[in-house]
Amino acid sequence: MEMFSYEFMRRALIAASMMAVIAPSLGVFLVLRRQSLLADTLSHVSLAGIALGFFINVNPTVTTLIVVIASAFVLEYIKNLYKSYSEVSTAILMSGGLAVALVLMNLTKGKNSMNIQQYLFGSIVTINWQQVKILAILLVIIVFLFFVLRKPMYVLTFDEDTAHVDGLPVHLLSMMFNVITGVAITVMIPIAGALLVSAIMILPATISMKIGKTFSTVILSSIVVGFIGMTSGLVTSYQLDTPPGATITLIFIAMFILINLLTNVRKKNKQVSK
């Protein structure tokens, strides 16, 4: 295709392909652990890191990484304090992160408002080769950790009490997962945007749960769904000249609606046949 004759589109396609593995793989665990709002929370908290970077004139990616990792630890700590009300931690961090971000943005007196806006919505077509390399490193780390910690995380995801009885380091595994999720969000924010990064993690996972019957097939189908949504959204945004992140998100929403409609039709046909 003509669009891939441009180097920036080739970079975008490579980035989209890697994100199609990274985001859904983490998203499946988030959904199964009933932590869908964790991605949204950390993406909102990242705004505080971005604003802090512009406020103190430091690379926003560095400050965002520090803030998000610290927030992942705080999130786990508050979760342990309110074990019966796990949603409390996400509500506190989400509102706190937004509050800090708004204060810091105001203190910068609008000098970096345009730069901050780029982080809010992201742009996969402006990605550079350095960001592609960082994504590749993150991809290797996540794939490695998945194969090493697959069984412990499986037990932890479906039955935390059993994982504790089996002697698994429950809190350490949970903390590691939160940190890895935070790092992934930090890396993907300049590409997908702070407001949309959680969508590309959660939507492919929810779609694949309607397709796959086992844990392994859900993981694999989420990656396939992620790849289809990311690449088709990228092509569509180029053809229609629309924002890539928003277009990709709308593609995922359309896939979500379609899969659920087909699933409902299939159920009704089975009931009729009986």
N, C-alpha and C positions, 0 to 999 in steps of 0.2 A: 504493500500500500504506500501511497505517496507520503502520508503523514510520518511514516517511519524512516523516510529518507533524511529527516531532520535529526540531528544528534540529540537535541533536548527531548524529543519524543522517544528515542531509543533508551535514554536514561530513565525516563518516566516509566516505560514498559518494564525495564529491569527492576526498578524500585517497586512497581505495582506487583510484580510476580513474587518478590521476596516478602512484601507485606501480606500477600495472600496466604502465605504460610505462617508468618509470625502472629498476625492478629487473630485469625480464627482458632489457632492452636491454644492460645491463652484464653480466648473467648469461651471455648467449650468448658474449660474448668471453671471459669467465672460463673457461667450460667448454671452448671451442675451444682456448684457450691452455694448457689443463691446469692452471688455477690456481683450481680450485673451492674449495680450502681457503683462498684469499686472503680471501674474504668472511668465512669463519668466523674466520680469524685476526684480521682487523681488528675484527670484532664483539667478540671476546674482549678484544682490546687496549683497545677502547672502555670496558670496565669499569674499567680503570685510570684513564682520563680522567674517568669519572663519579665514581669514589671520590675522585679528587684534587679535583674541584670541591667536593664536600661537605666534604672535609678542610680546604680553605683558604677555605671560604665564598664560592665564586665560582660563577656559573651553570655547571652541569655540561655544558651543551651547548657552551659556549665552551672549557672545558678538554678536553672530548672531541675537539672539532674539532682543537685544537692537537696533542694526543697522537696522534690517528689520522693526521694529515698527516705528522707527524714519523716515525711508524712506517712509512708508505708509502715514505719516502725511505730509511729504514734497511733495509727489506725489499729494495729494489732494490740497495742497496749490498752486503748479505750475499749476495744472489743472484749478483752479479758475482764475489764472492770464491770462491764454491763453484758454478761454472757447471755442473758435472756432477752436482751434488746440490742442485737448486733447492728441494727440500722442506725442507732444513735451515733456511732462513730462516723459513719458516712455523712450524716446530716451536719455534724459539728465541723468536720473538715471541709466539706463543700462550701458551707456558708462562710467559714473562717477564711478559706483560701480566696474566695471572691471578694470578701471585705478587704483583705490585705492588698489584693491586686488593685482594687478601685482606689484605695488610699495612695498607693505608690504611683499609679497612673496620674492621679491628680497632682502629686508632688513634682512629677516631671514636667508639669505645665504644658502638656501637649507636644513637647519637642519630638517625641518618638511615637506619636499616635499612629502614624502610617505603618511604622515597623511593627508595632504591637498588633495592628489589624491584620498584618500578614500572618502572624502566629495564630490569630484567632481562627482564620479560615484556611490557612495553608495554601500551597500550590505545588502539586506534584510535577508540573511541567517546568518549574524553576529549580528543580533539584540539581545539585552538582555531583561530580564524581566522588568527592570526599564523603558526601552523605550516602551515596550508594555503597561505598566501602564500609561505612559504619553499619549500615543495614545488613550487609553481608556478614560482618563479624557477629552482630546480634543474632542473625539467623543460625549461624553455626553453633553459638552458645545455647540457644533455645532447643535446637534439635538434639544436641549432646545431652542436655539436662533432661529432655523428655525421655530419651532411651535409658538414661541412668536411673531416673527417679519415677519412671512410669508406674511401676507397681505400688510403691509407697504413696504416690499422689492419688492413685486410683482408690486405694483404701481410705485415705484421708478425705477424698471428695465425697464418697458415698456413705461413710460411717466413721466420724471422727472419734467416737468412743471406742470402737474396735481398734482403730489405729493406735489409740493411747494404750489400750490393754496389750496390744502386740508389741509394745515397747518402742514404737516409732516416735521420733522427735517431732511431735505434732506442732508445737509452737515455732520451732525452727523451720520446718517445712512451709508452714503458713507464712512466716515472715519472708522466707526466700521467694515464695511465689509472689507476694505483694511487691517485693523489691524488683523482681524481674519484670513484673507487669508495669511498674512505675518507670523503669528504664526504657522498656519498649514504647511506652506512651511518649516519653521525652524525645526519643529518637524519631518517632513518627509525627510528632506535632508540627514541625516545620513543613511537612509534606501534606498531611491530612487536615491539620488545623485543630486547635484545642476544643472547638465546639463540635467537631465531627469524628474525632479519632475513636471515641467509644462506640460509635455506630458500626465502624468497620471491624470491630472486635466482637460485638454482641450479635449483630444481625446474621452473619454467616453461621454462627453457632446455633441460633434458634431455628434457622432454616434447615440445617443439617440434622437436627434432632427429629424433624418430621420425616427425614429420608432414611437415615441409618437406624438399624435395629440393635446394633451392639456398640460398645464404647469405641472400638477400633474403626468401625465403619462411620461413626459420627465424626471422629477426628478427620478421617480421609475425605469424607463428603464435605466437611466444612472448608477444607483447603481447596477442593474443587469449586465449591460455590464461591469462595473468596476470590479465586483466580478468574472465574467467569465474570463476577461482579466488578472486580477491579479493572480488568482489561476492557470489558464492554463499556464501562463507565468512562474510561479514558478515551476510547474511540468516539463515543457519543459526545463527550465534552469538546473534543477537537472539531467534530463535524458541525455541532450547533453553536460553538463558541460560548460555552457555559462554564462556570467554575468546576474544575475537576472533582474536588472533594464533595461538593453538593450533588453533582451528577452521579457519582459513584454511590453515595448514600441513597439517592432516589431509586437507583437500579436495584439495590439490595432490598429496599422497601417493596418495590414492585415484585421481586422474586418471592419475598416473604408472603405477600398477599396471594400470589399465584399458587404457591405450594400449599398454603392453607386451604384455598378454595378446592384444589385438586384432591387434597386429603379428605375434606368433608364430602365431596362428591363420591369418592371411593367408598367411604363408610356407609353412605346412604345406599349405594348400589349393593353392598354386601348385605345390608339389612333387608333390602327388597328381595334379594335372591334367597334369603333364608325363609 
